[in-house]
Amino acid sequence: CTVASESTDRFCTAIKGQILQVAALTDRGQRLNRLVAPTYQYYRESMEEFVAQLKKLPFTVTEDNLAGDWELIFSDKELFRSSPFFLAIEEALNSSPGIPMLGRWLGVTDPSKKAELFFKLHQLQVLSWGTSTVGRIAQRLDFGNATLESSFDTTIFGLTVIPILGWFKLLPTFGGRVVTLADSLVLDPDGTLHMELQRTCVITAPGVPRIPLVDGIFMDRWYPVNFIWKLLPWNGGPFEGRAPICSMQVEYVDEGMRISRDG
């Protein structure tokens, strides 16, 4: 922490320790998922209070402070939403006019909240089957090349058995590391990071078996998400489609911790 007094430095270290403790107790915040059950919400309140105290301390958001590798330790949303891919989906949905019929039927009244419905439906599908789990999530910010590289490890079919009767796995476990690259990375004076999603690929994650049979086809190759995005009719394609842009607001940063919110 960039502070003048030793007492303030100790206070900063103590607050960051409490943040790490809540992150560990709540499985990076995923035990606070109200869609599953409104349990442990006092940890959410504690985290909000710790973050508010940390933000009162002096800090400066600069490219030098932000550059380098970062690993996600807590999120009050789905873990994967820190990826530029899902940030771009969120921004595209919330900035588009009107509400689709499905959204109106499911109770959406604010056009700027359509992304929350999308991610809620995504959660319902993923969590109900339990087919995938998310592991390490990381970002690398490189202002020299104006890029942000995001990655998350995922395993598919961790445990598949016949309930009660099953004593062996029905399906093999496999997975990989999903890497997404955004460029045109810019830091505004107010601490907002802007970028444009470019491409994504799946590579080997340490200790996780690769996708069987078809890994040579689908893994280790970049997919041109930016190009495809602009062709889609709901993005204004196929001729003058909108670019997949996204942003995030940096609310605190020091040499060891960064706190950000969706743009």
Secondary structure as the mmCIF struct_conf table of DSSP 4:
data_model
#
loop_
_struct_conf.conf_type_id
_struct_conf.id
_struct_conf.beg_label_comp_id
_struct_conf.beg_label_asym_id
_struct_conf.beg_label_seq_id
_struct_conf.end_label_comp_id
_struct_conf.end_label_asym_id
_struct_conf.end_label_seq_id
BEND BEND1 ALA A 4 SER A 5
HELX_RH_AL_P HELX_RH_AL_P1 GLU A 6 LEU A 25
TURN_TY1_P TURN_TY1_P1 THR A 26 GLY A 29
HELX_RH_3T_P HELX_RH_3T_P1 GLN A 30 LEU A 32
TURN_TY1_P TURN_TY1_P2 ARG A 34 VAL A 36
BEND BEND2 TYR A 40 TYR A 40
HELX_RH_AL_P HELX_RH_AL_P2 GLN A 41 LYS A 55
TURN_TY1_P TURN_TY1_P3 LYS A 56 LYS A 56
BEND BEND3 LEU A 57 LEU A 57
HELX_RH_AL_P HELX_RH_AL_P3 GLU A 63 LEU A 66
STRN STRN1 GLY A 68 GLU A 71
BEND BEND4 ASP A 76 LYS A 77
HELX_RH_3T_P HELX_RH_3T_P2 LEU A 79 SER A 82
BEND BEND5 SER A 83 SER A 83
HELX_RH_AL_P HELX_RH_AL_P4 PRO A 84 SER A 95
BEND BEND6 SER A 96 GLY A 98
HELX_RH_AL_P HELX_RH_AL_P5 MET A 101 TRP A 105
TURN_TY1_P TURN_TY1_P4 LEU A 106 GLY A 107
HELX_RH_3T_P HELX_RH_3T_P3 PRO A 111 LYS A 113
HELX_RH_AL_P HELX_RH_AL_P6 LYS A 114 TRP A 129
TURN_TY1_P TURN_TY1_P5 GLY A 130 GLY A 130
STRN STRN2 SER A 132 ASP A 142
TURN_TY1_P TURN_TY1_P6 PHE A 143 ALA A 146
STRN STRN3 THR A 147 ILE A 156
BEND BEND7 GLY A 158 LEU A 159
TURN_TY1_P TURN_TY1_P7 PRO A 163 LEU A 165
BEND BEND8 PHE A 168 PHE A 168
BEND BEND9 LEU A 170 LEU A 171
STRN STRN4 PHE A 174 LEU A 187
TURN_TY1_P TURN_TY1_P8 PRO A 189 ASP A 190
BEND BEND10 GLY A 191 GLY A 191
STRN STRN5 THR A 192 ILE A 203
HELX_LH_PP_P HELX_LH_PP_P1 THR A 204 ALA A 205
TURN_TY1_P TURN_TY1_P9 PRO A 206 GLY A 207
BEND BEND11 VAL A 208 VAL A 208
HELX_LH_PP_P HELX_LH_PP_P2 PRO A 209 ILE A 211
TURN_TY1_P TURN_TY1_P10 PRO A 212 VAL A 214
HELX_RH_AL_P HELX_RH_AL_P7 ASP A 215 PHE A 218
BEND BEND12 MET A 219 ARG A 221
STRN STRN6 TYR A 223 TYR A 223
HELX_RH_AL_P HELX_RH_AL_P8 VAL A 225 LEU A 231
BEND BEND13 LEU A 232 LEU A 232
HELX_RH_3T_P HELX_RH_3T_P4 PRO A 233 ASN A 235
TURN_TY1_P TURN_TY1_P11 GLY A 236 PHE A 239
BEND BEND14 GLU A 240 GLU A 240
HELX_LH_PP_P HELX_LH_PP_P3 GLY A 241 ALA A 243
STRN STRN7 ILE A 245 VAL A 253
BEND BEND15 GLU A 255 GLY A 256
STRN STRN8 ARG A 258 ASP A 262
#
